[in-house]
């Protein structure tokens, strides 16, 4: 049970992973499928840290014919020729926070690395796109074989400036020119694969390579990145048992917690549930459940964009969208959905085939809690440590069924919150409750429709369902009267839990709860 396992956390090179005997979830069947498909130009979009770089490295080893690395893997039974091709590997991941000149120098350095690896003497040129074209032609002339081009994180240089009116067009022109040889050199190319988080329609790869196949939402590639339930329970069987032992839980409870925290991604519909691989490997590697993926990158930019588009926290978990809307080119997006989806903060939750309408929502607890914690300064107070400490005590009160104590604690806490603008409307407190209750790790929803109206907040704990009505500068009695008048509890009679009514009134001047009523 305590045997040593090596988890490839941060390992993105396939040969290193195999040679040093790291755990590898076999995705080589997809590699073969991609290499022998109908199109030699492929594009794959997935969120950060979902295995795109490792997949690219695996393709690199495959096209170089390194058969010894694939012993015992699926592709070994599929491939019979193992033809060797020269491979250009263009890693754009470090091309961030750069101006025009710095980006050009970075592109030249990438090409220089490939020239040295392939033994090519560069011709004199000042243009990166011409240097790329010359490299393709010279490699083909030297080897007599078509060239494979792998571009990892093709969009990295543009992500930081996507909504900067001055910088984006300049850097986009640099990248458009750089990628332009991919079309001109078509006869000399065997396979071209690009990964990224977003789509930029005005780059040449999409405007000129009209035959590029976007495999991001194709059912046959739904699990090309990430880890499925079946893969976890078969290829990571021993890891589940070791984690269960360290958590002092049963195997079934451990699987349930892993699913609740890290599962829930879908990149097409229908689709198998996809686990976040970075978080799953982190949990096995450290022997604990933690916020691995969300903690690996602060979504400052995302929070700013939520403000720009006026997106409320409660709106994030149920976004109706046509595929053309949420899979839209980034620079043309009209709402927050494309950014949320492509960056992995929401995923496909349902699909109405008749209306061709998708429903997007938060995939799992890790993302929900991480995102809501990032919103705390906007809806509660800037001191997130003080807020999260209060929420921990609040959670204990509610789990114990002590709602009166919880509201008393919240009243005292909100009375210490510094003055904030835009709090003189009922909706602000509704959103504040949504953010706080989401962090409790319990089910929470707002504006829940019933036959007679809408309930402000519904909170479900393991033992109780709370129907909560909020008022501003009125009274808890008025809030309770609305609950009784609309007979909201009747709507939840079949939930299997006792229903408790809670009427709460906020004082706009004091910016805290003034009074409340709780009834069974």
Backbone torsions as a table, in degrees:
resi	resn	phi	psi	omega
1	UNK	NA	-33.7	-176.6
2	UNK	-96.3	19.8	179.3
3	UNK	-59.6	150.3	-176.3
4	UNK	-76.0	127.7	176.3
5	UNK	-121.8	142.2	178.8
6	UNK	-111.0	121.0	-177.8
7	UNK	-104.0	130.3	-173.8
8	UNK	-79.9	58.1	179.6
9	UNK	-77.7	113.6	-177.6
10	UNK	84.8	-4.4	178.3
11	UNK	-84.4	118.9	-176.1
12	UNK	-118.7	4.9	-179.5
13	UNK	-106.4	118.8	-173.9
14	UNK	-61.3	-43.2	-177.8
15	UNK	-63.7	-39.6	177.7
16	UNK	-64.6	-41.7	-179.3
17	UNK	-60.4	-44.0	-178.7
18	UNK	-73.1	-48.3	-174.7
19	UNK	-65.5	-31.6	-179.8
20	UNK	-97.4	9.1	172.6
21	UNK	58.5	44.9	169.8
22	UNK	-76.2	156.9	174.8
23	UNK	-62.1	131.5	179.1
24	UNK	-131.5	124.3	174.4
25	UNK	-86.3	116.6	-169.0
26	UNK	-65.9	109.4	176.4
27	UNK	-114.1	15.1	-172.3
28	UNK	-72.9	-18.3	173.2
29	UNK	-61.8	-38.4	177.7
30	UNK	-68.1	-35.8	178.1
31	UNK	-59.6	-46.5	178.9
32	UNK	-63.5	-42.7	-179.6
33	UNK	-62.2	-42.1	179.4
34	UNK	-65.3	-42.1	-176.4
35	UNK	-69.9	-23.8	-176.1
36	UNK	-117.1	23.4	179.7
37	UNK	-81.6	-172.6	-176.8
38	UNK	-77.9	-21.5	-177.9
39	UNK	-119.2	141.4	177.0
40	UNK	-96.0	-0.4	175.0
41	UNK	-114.1	114.7	-177.0
42	UNK	-127.4	145.9	175.1
43	UNK	-130.2	134.5	178.5
44	UNK	-129.2	124.9	175.3
45	UNK	-106.8	128.2	173.0
46	UNK	-147.8	156.5	178.2
47	UNK	-62.5	168.2	179.2
48	UNK	-62.9	150.1	176.6
49	UNK	59.3	33.1	176.9
50	UNK	-105.5	7.7	175.4
51	UNK	99.9	14.1	-179.8
52	UNK	-64.5	-41.9	-178.1
53	UNK	-67.9	-39.1	177.5
54	UNK	-65.8	-39.1	177.0
55	UNK	-62.4	-42.3	178.6
56	UNK	-62.8	-42.7	178.1
57	UNK	-64.7	-36.0	177.5
58	UNK	-64.9	-42.1	175.3
59	UNK	-61.6	-38.7	178.4
60	UNK	-58.3	-50.6	-179.6
61	UNK	-64.0	-38.6	-179.7
62	UNK	-63.4	-48.9	-177.1
63	UNK	-71.6	-20.8	172.9
64	UNK	-80.3	-1.7	176.1
65	UNK	72.8	28.1	-176.7
66	UNK	-82.6	69.7	-173.0
67	UNK	-56.4	-33.9	-175.6
68	UNK	-63.1	-24.4	-179.7
69	UNK	-76.2	-17.0	-172.8
70	UNK	-105.8	16.2	-179.9
71	UNK	-61.9	127.8	178.4
72	UNK	83.6	-1.7	-179.8
73	UNK	-98.0	165.8	-172.6
74	UNK	-57.8	-39.4	-175.5
75	UNK	-66.4	-22.3	179.4
76	UNK	-61.1	-32.6	179.3
77	UNK	-85.1	-13.0	-176.0
78	UNK	-99.2	-40.3	-175.8
79	UNK	-86.4	133.9	-179.9
80	UNK	-116.7	-20.7	-173.4
81	UNK	-100.8	-40.8	-178.3
82	UNK	52.5	49.2	178.3
83	UNK	-66.7	135.5	-179.9
84	UNK	-92.0	131.8	177.7
85	UNK	-125.3	148.7	171.0
86	UNK	-71.4	137.2	-173.9
87	UNK	-121.1	127.3	168.9
88	UNK	-98.3	120.7	-178.4
89	UNK	-112.3	108.7	-176.6
90	UNK	-106.8	101.2	-178.2
91	UNK	-95.0	109.2	-177.4
92	UNK	-93.5	4.4	-169.8
93	UNK	-62.6	-25.8	-179.1
94	UNK	-92.7	1.3	-177.2
95	UNK	-83.8	50.4	-175.9
96	UNK	-112.5	155.9	176.7
97	UNK	56.7	44.6	-176.9
98	UNK	-120.8	146.7	170.9
99	UNK	-89.5	-175.9	-173.6
100	UNK	-59.8	-48.9	-177.3
101	UNK	-65.7	-43.3	179.9
102	UNK	-63.9	-39.8	178.8
103	UNK	-63.8	-41.4	178.5
104	UNK	-62.0	-42.1	178.5
105	UNK	-64.5	-37.3	179.0
106	UNK	-64.5	-42.7	178.6
107	UNK	-61.9	-40.9	177.8
108	UNK	-64.5	-37.1	-179.8
109	UNK	-67.0	-37.2	176.8
110	UNK	-62.5	-44.7	179.9
111	UNK	-66.3	-37.4	178.1
112	UNK	-62.5	-41.1	178.4
113	UNK	-60.8	-41.8	179.6
114	UNK	-69.5	-37.6	177.9
115	UNK	-61.3	-45.0	-179.9
116	UNK	-64.6	-42.8	-178.7
117	UNK	-63.8	-34.5	-177.1
118	UNK	-97.2	1.5	176.9
119	UNK	70.8	36.1	-177.9
120	UNK	-105.6	130.0	174.5
121	UNK	-84.4	119.6	-175.4
122	UNK	-70.1	146.1	172.2
123	UNK	-83.5	160.3	179.8
124	UNK	-77.5	123.8	176.7
125	UNK	-162.6	151.2	178.6
126	UNK	-101.7	-8.9	-176.7
127	UNK	-101.5	126.7	-178.1
128	UNK	-64.1	-36.8	-179.1
129	UNK	-67.2	-37.2	177.5
130	UNK	-67.7	-38.6	178.3
131	UNK	-63.7	-38.7	176.7
132	UNK	-64.9	-44.7	178.9
133	UNK	-60.2	-46.3	179.8
134	UNK	-61.7	-38.9	179.8
135	UNK	-62.9	-44.6	178.6
136	UNK	-60.0	-47.1	-177.8
137	UNK	-66.0	-41.4	-178.3
138	UNK	-69.5	-38.1	176.9
139	UNK	-65.0	-42.7	178.5
140	UNK	-63.0	-42.4	-179.6
141	UNK	-65.5	-37.2	-177.2
142	UNK	-74.7	-39.1	-174.5
143	UNK	-97.3	-21.8	-175.8
144	UNK	73.4	13.8	-178.7
145	UNK	-123.4	154.7	174.0
146	UNK	-66.4	155.7	-173.4
147	UNK	-103.1	141.8	173.0
148	UNK	-99.9	132.1	178.1
149	UNK	-120.0	124.6	178.8
150	UNK	-119.0	119.4	-178.6
151	UNK	-114.4	110.6	-178.3
152	UNK	-96.6	129.5	-179.1
153	UNK	54.5	55.9	-177.1
154	UNK	-57.4	-25.7	-173.5
155	UNK	-96.5	-0.1	-175.5
156	UNK	-53.6	-42.0	-178.9
157	UNK	-64.8	-16.5	-174.2
158	UNK	-103.7	-17.1	-172.0
159	UNK	-62.3	-36.9	-176.5
160	UNK	-75.6	-16.1	-176.0
161	UNK	-119.8	19.8	-170.8
162	UNK	-60.1	-28.1	179.5
163	UNK	-118.5	25.8	173.3
164	UNK	-98.3	114.7	-171.9
165	UNK	-61.7	-31.0	-177.6
166	UNK	-86.9	-47.9	-173.5
167	UNK	-74.3	-40.1	-174.3
168	UNK	-56.6	-51.1	-179.4
169	UNK	-60.0	-36.1	-178.6
170	UNK	-67.0	-51.1	-178.8
171	UNK	-69.5	-32.4	177.9
172	UNK	-64.5	-38.0	177.0
173	UNK	-64.3	-38.8	177.9
174	UNK	-60.7	-47.3	-177.3
175	UNK	-71.2	-36.3	177.3
176	UNK	-60.4	-46.0	179.3
177	UNK	-64.6	-38.5	-178.3
178	UNK	-63.7	-40.9	-177.6
179	UNK	-81.5	-9.7	-174.0
180	UNK	-57.0	-34.0	179.0
181	UNK	-63.2	-15.7	-178.3
182	UNK	-60.8	-29.1	176.6
183	UNK	-87.3	-43.9	-176.1
184	UNK	-63.7	-29.8	-176.3
185	UNK	-98.3	18.3	-175.0
186	UNK	-48.2	-44.0	-178.5
187	UNK	-62.2	-21.0	-175.2
188	UNK	-98.9	4.8	-175.1
189	UNK	-110.8	132.9	176.3
190	UNK	-90.3	-38.1	-173.6
191	UNK	-161.2	138.0	177.3
192	UNK	-131.7	125.8	-178.6
193	UNK	-131.9	130.1	178.4
194	UNK	-124.9	137.4	173.1
195	UNK	-116.1	158.7	177.2
196	UNK	-175.9	178.1	175.7
197	UNK	-96.4	-38.9	-173.6
198	UNK	-123.4	172.9	174.2
199	UNK	-113.9	130.5	174.3
200	UNK	-114.6	102.5	-170.9
201	UNK	-64.1	-25.8	-175.1
202	UNK	-86.8	1.8	172.2
203	UNK	-77.6	152.1	-174.7
204	UNK	-62.1	-27.1	-177.1
205	UNK	-63.6	-26.6	179.2
206	UNK	-100.4	-31.7	-178.2
207	UNK	-84.8	-31.1	-178.0
208	UNK	-101.1	-40.0	177.8
209	UNK	-83.6	75.4	-175.1
210	UNK	-70.0	-7.3	178.1
211	UNK	-103.5	12.1	177.3
212	UNK	-69.9	134.3	-177.8
213	UNK	-99.5	119.3	176.0
214	UNK	-87.1	106.5	-175.6
215	UNK	-93.5	7.5	-171.8
216	UNK	-59.8	-35.4	-176.4
217	UNK	-114.7	14.9	178.8
218	UNK	-78.3	133.5	-177.9
219	UNK	-55.6	-36.2	-177.7
220	UNK	-69.7	-11.3	177.7
221	UNK	-118.0	19.2	-176.8
222	UNK	-58.3	-34.4	-175.3
223	UNK	-112.8	23.2	-178.7
224	UNK	-65.3	-30.6	173.1
225	UNK	-126.2	150.1	-174.4
226	UNK	93.2	-178.8	-175.2
227	UNK	-130.5	127.7	179.4
228	UNK	-84.8	166.3	177.0
229	UNK	-58.9	-43.7	-179.3
230	UNK	-63.8	-43.1	178.8
231	UNK	-62.3	-40.7	-179.2
232	UNK	-65.8	-44.8	-174.1
233	UNK	-77.7	-13.5	177.5
234	UNK	-104.5	-58.0	-175.6
235	UNK	-79.7	-14.3	179.9
236	UNK	-122.9	28.4	-175.5
237	UNK	-58.9	-47.7	-178.6
238	UNK	-67.3	-30.8	-179.3
239	UNK	-68.2	-37.3	177.8
240	UNK	-62.0	-44.7	-179.6
241	UNK	-65.3	-39.5	178.9
242	UNK	-66.1	-39.8	178.6
243	UNK	-66.7	-41.4	178.2
244	UNK	-58.7	-39.6	179.7
245	UNK	-65.6	-41.9	-178.2
246	UNK	-71.4	-30.4	178.8
247	UNK	-86.9	-7.7	-176.8
248	UNK	59.0	44.9	178.6
249	UNK	-124.8	163.9	172.4
250	UNK	-73.3	163.3	178.5
251	UNK	-60.7	-40.7	-178.4
252	UNK	-64.5	-43.8	178.7
253	UNK	-65.1	-38.0	178.9
254	UNK	-64.0	-44.7	178.1
255	UNK	-61.3	-40.2	-179.7
256	UNK	-64.4	-41.9	-179.7
257	UNK	-69.5	-38.7	176.5
258	UNK	-61.7	-42.1	-179.8
259	UNK	-65.0	-44.7	-177.9
260	UNK	-64.3	-36.2	-175.5
261	UNK	-86.1	-38.2	-166.9
262	UNK	-126.0	-6.6	-176.6
263	UNK	-88.9	-174.8	168.1
264	UNK	104.4	2.2	178.7
265	UNK	-84.3	139.5	173.6
266	UNK	-139.0	130.1	-178.8
267	UNK	-111.9	8.0	170.8
268	UNK	-160.0	-179.3	176.8
269	UNK	-148.1	130.5	-3.7
270	UNK	-71.2	160.0	-176.4
271	UNK	-152.4	147.4	170.7
272	UNK	-66.0	152.9	174.2
273	UNK	-65.6	133.1	-179.2
274	UNK	-113.2	127.7	174.7
275	UNK	-84.6	146.3	172.4
276	UNK	-68.2	114.8	-173.7
277	UNK	-67.1	-35.0	-178.7
278	UNK	-64.3	-43.4	-179.7
279	UNK	-71.7	-40.4	-178.9
280	UNK	-63.1	-46.1	178.2
281	UNK	-65.7	-35.7	177.2
282	UNK	-63.0	-41.1	179.5
283	UNK	-64.4	-43.7	178.6
284	UNK	-68.3	-39.9	-177.3
285	UNK	-67.3	-39.8	-177.8
286	UNK	-96.1	-10.5	179.4
287	UNK	69.7	29.0	179.4
288	UNK	-154.7	161.7	177.7
289	UNK	-96.1	123.1	-177.1
290	UNK	-147.4	174.5	179.5
291	UNK	-89.7	79.8	-173.3
292	UNK	-78.2	-52.3	-175.8
293	UNK	-70.1	-50.1	-177.6
294	UNK	-64.8	-35.7	-179.8
295	UNK	-72.7	-12.8	-177.3
296	UNK	-84.2	-5.3	179.5
297	UNK	-158.2	121.7	-179.3
298	UNK	-78.2	120.2	-175.7
299	UNK	-83.0	50.5	-179.2
300	UNK	-57.1	-45.7	-179.3
301	UNK	-61.5	-40.3	-179.4
302	UNK	-63.4	-43.3	179.7
303	UNK	-61.6	-40.2	178.0
304	UNK	-63.4	-38.5	-179.3
305	UNK	-71.6	-33.1	175.4
306	UNK	-61.2	-40.2	177.5
307	UNK	-66.4	-43.8	-176.9
308	UNK	-58.5	-42.4	-177.2
309	UNK	-90.9	3.4	177.4
310	UNK	63.5	33.6	-178.2
311	UNK	-85.7	123.4	-179.7
312	UNK	-82.1	151.8	179.9
313	UNK	-53.4	-41.9	-177.4
314	UNK	-69.6	-17.6	-178.9
315	UNK	-82.3	-14.4	-175.1
316	UNK	-69.8	-31.1	-170.8
317	UNK	-88.6	3.0	178.2
318	UNK	-154.5	84.2	-176.4
319	UNK	-111.7	110.4	174.8
320	UNK	-78.8	135.9	-177.3
321	UNK	-160.2	140.7	168.6
322	UNK	-73.7	153.8	-179.0
323	UNK	-57.4	-36.9	-179.1
324	UNK	-65.3	-19.9	-179.1
325	UNK	-86.6	-49.2	-174.6
326	UNK	-87.4	-14.2	175.0
327	UNK	-106.3	26.9	-173.9
328	UNK	-78.1	156.7	172.1
329	UNK	-56.9	136.5	-171.3
330	UNK	-59.9	-41.6	-174.5
331	UNK	-75.3	-5.3	178.6
332	UNK	-110.7	5.2	-173.6
333	UNK	-68.5	140.6	-178.0
334	UNK	-104.7	-8.4	177.1
335	UNK	-147.1	-177.8	-173.3
336	UNK	-79.3	-14.3	-172.2
337	UNK	-54.4	-48.6	-178.9
338	UNK	-58.8	-42.9	-179.1
339	UNK	-66.0	-43.4	179.4
340	UNK	-63.0	-42.8	-177.6
341	UNK	-70.5	-52.7	-174.2
342	UNK	-66.0	-28.0	179.4
343	UNK	-89.5	-3.8	171.7
344	UNK	93.2	10.5	-179.9
345	UNK	-86.4	-22.3	167.5
346	UNK	-130.3	161.0	-179.8
347	UNK	-142.0	175.0	179.7
348	UNK	-74.1	125.0	-179.7
349	UNK	-108.7	-23.9	-178.4
350	UNK	-165.2	165.3	179.8
351	UNK	-148.2	128.0	175.5
352	UNK	-99.6	104.2	-174.0
353	UNK	-64.9	-36.9	-179.8
354	UNK	-62.2	-42.0	-179.6
355	UNK	-92.9	-6.6	-174.9
356	UNK	53.2	43.2	-175.0
357	UNK	-118.9	125.6	177.2
358	UNK	-93.4	153.9	169.1
359	UNK	-115.6	124.6	-179.8
360	UNK	-104.9	147.2	179.0
361	UNK	-161.4	173.0	179.2
362	UNK	-65.5	134.8	-173.3
363	UNK	-77.0	-35.1	-171.8
364	UNK	-162.0	178.8	-176.8
365	UNK	-63.7	-40.3	-177.6
366	UNK	-56.9	-46.2	-178.7
367	UNK	-71.2	-43.2	-179.6
368	UNK	-58.7	-51.9	-177.3
369	UNK	-66.1	-42.5	-179.9
370	UNK	-63.1	-43.3	-179.1
371	UNK	-68.1	-44.1	179.4
372	UNK	-66.0	-35.6	176.7
373	UNK	-63.8	-34.8	177.5
374	UNK	-69.1	-23.0	-179.7
375	UNK	-89.7	-6.5	-178.6
376	UNK	-53.6	-45.9	-178.9
377	UNK	-60.4	-28.8	-177.8
378	UNK	-81.3	-28.7	-172.9
379	UNK	-116.9	-14.6	-179.8
380	UNK	-123.8	-78.7	176.7
381	UNK	-159.8	156.8	-177.4
382	UNK	-63.2	-31.5	-178.0
383	UNK	-77.6	88.3	-175.4
384	UNK	-68.0	-30.3	179.0
385	UNK	-64.7	-45.2	178.3
386	UNK	-63.4	-38.8	-179.5
387	UNK	-67.1	-47.5	-177.3
388	UNK	-66.2	-31.8	175.5
389	UNK	-64.6	-44.7	177.1
390	UNK	-60.6	-42.0	-177.8
391	UNK	-64.8	-35.8	177.9
392	UNK	-61.0	-45.6	177.3
393	UNK	-66.5	-38.4	178.8
394	UNK	-61.0	-42.6	178.8
395	UNK	-60.8	-42.7	179.1
396	UNK	-62.4	-42.1	179.1
397	UNK	-60.1	-47.4	-174.4
398	UNK	-69.2	-40.6	178.3
399	UNK	-61.2	-33.7	177.6
400	UNK	-78.2	-4.0	-179.1
401	UNK	81.5	16.8	-176.7
402	UNK	-100.6	68.3	-178.1
403	UNK	-64.5	-34.9	179.4
404	UNK	-62.0	-43.7	178.1
405	UNK	-66.0	-37.8	179.9
406	UNK	-63.5	-45.0	-179.2
407	UNK	-69.3	-33.7	175.8
408	UNK	-64.1	-41.8	178.3
409	UNK	-64.8	-42.9	-179.6
410	UNK	-66.5	-37.7	177.6
411	UNK	-60.5	-46.5	-179.9
412	UNK	-64.4	-41.1	-178.8
413	UNK	-65.4	-48.4	-178.0
414	UNK	-63.4	-25.5	177.6
415	UNK	-67.7	-15.3	179.3
416	UNK	-99.1	-4.0	-176.6
417	UNK	-72.2	131.2	178.3
418	UNK	-60.7	160.3	-179.6
419	UNK	-59.7	135.3	176.0
420	UNK	-133.8	146.5	179.1
421	UNK	-76.8	167.2	174.7
422	UNK	59.6	35.4	176.7
423	UNK	-109.4	4.5	-176.3
424	UNK	-92.7	42.6	172.9
425	UNK	-150.4	150.2	-172.4
426	UNK	-60.6	-35.3	-177.0
427	UNK	-61.4	-30.9	179.4
428	UNK	-62.2	-44.2	-178.5
429	UNK	-71.0	-30.7	175.6
430	UNK	-63.5	-46.0	178.7
431	UNK	-67.6	-36.0	177.9
432	UNK	-61.8	-44.4	176.8
433	UNK	-61.1	-40.6	-179.6
434	UNK	-61.4	-46.2	-179.8
435	UNK	-63.0	-47.4	-177.8
436	UNK	-64.4	-48.4	-177.7
437	UNK	-67.5	-31.1	176.0
438	UNK	-61.8	-35.4	-179.5
439	UNK	-74.4	-11.6	176.5
440	UNK	-74.8	-11.0	-177.7
441	UNK	76.9	18.8	179.7
442	UNK	-112.6	165.7	177.1
443	UNK	-71.0	131.2	176.5
444	UNK	-143.6	142.1	176.9
445	UNK	-147.4	154.3	177.8
446	UNK	-125.9	162.6	-179.3
447	UNK	52.0	47.0	-178.5
448	UNK	-77.2	124.1	-177.4
449	UNK	-74.8	137.3	170.1
450	UNK	-130.5	169.3	179.7
451	UNK	-58.9	-20.7	-174.5
452	UNK	-115.0	7.4	179.4
453	UNK	152.4	-160.9	-178.5
454	UNK	-123.4	131.1	176.8
455	UNK	-83.4	133.8	-179.0
456	UNK	-59.8	-53.3	-177.2
457	UNK	-140.9	135.3	171.8
458	UNK	-120.6	123.6	179.6
459	UNK	-121.0	127.1	-179.8
460	UNK	-117.6	121.9	174.4
461	UNK	-104.1	175.5	178.6
462	UNK	-59.3	-21.5	-174.1
463	UNK	-120.5	-14.1	-171.5
464	UNK	-146.7	148.0	171.6
465	UNK	-114.4	121.2	-178.4
466	UNK	-101.1	126.6	174.1
467	UNK	-103.1	113.1	-169.7
468	UNK	-116.6	129.4	175.9
469	UNK	-116.2	132.0	-177.5
470	UNK	-110.2	139.9	174.0
471	UNK	-131.1	157.1	178.5
472	UNK	-122.0	121.8	178.8
473	UNK	56.7	37.6	172.8
474	UNK	-124.3	-110.8	175.9
475	UNK	-163.5	160.1	176.9
476	UNK	-64.2	-31.2	177.8
477	UNK	-62.8	-41.4	178.8
478	UNK	-63.3	-41.4	178.5
479	UNK	-62.3	-43.6	-179.6
480	UNK	-67.3	-36.4	177.6
481	UNK	-61.2	-37.8	179.2
482	UNK	-67.3	-40.3	177.3
483	UNK	-59.0	-45.2	-178.8
484	UNK	-70.0	-41.0	-178.4
485	UNK	-62.8	-43.5	-178.6
486	UNK	-84.3	-8.3	179.8
487	UNK	52.6	45.9	-178.1
488	UNK	-57.5	-41.0	-177.2
489	UNK	-57.2	-29.4	180.0
490	UNK	-57.5	-35.2	-178.0
491	UNK	-65.0	-26.2	-174.7
492	UNK	-107.3	15.4	-174.7
493	UNK	-61.3	-28.3	-175.8
494	UNK	-93.8	9.9	-176.8
495	UNK	-74.1	-15.0	178.3
496	UNK	85.8	5.7	179.7
497	UNK	-124.9	152.3	172.8
498	UNK	-61.1	137.5	-178.9
499	UNK	-103.2	125.5	179.8
500	UNK	-115.0	131.3	179.8
501	UNK	-93.3	135.6	-179.6
502	UNK	-132.6	118.2	175.3
503	UNK	-106.3	127.7	-175.3
504	UNK	-129.6	136.8	174.8
505	UNK	-120.1	135.9	177.6
506	UNK	-104.6	144.4	175.4
507	UNK	-99.5	113.4	-175.5
508	UNK	-64.3	-35.4	-177.8
509	UNK	-71.2	-42.1	179.8
510	UNK	-86.1	-13.6	178.2
511	UNK	57.3	41.5	175.8
512	UNK	-152.3	179.7	178.4
513	UNK	-71.9	131.9	177.6
514	UNK	-95.2	-43.2	178.0
515	UNK	-157.9	164.9	-179.9
516	UNK	-153.7	159.2	175.2
517	UNK	-133.7	140.1	179.6
518	UNK	-127.1	127.4	179.7
519	UNK	-136.4	142.4	176.3
520	UNK	-73.7	NA	NA
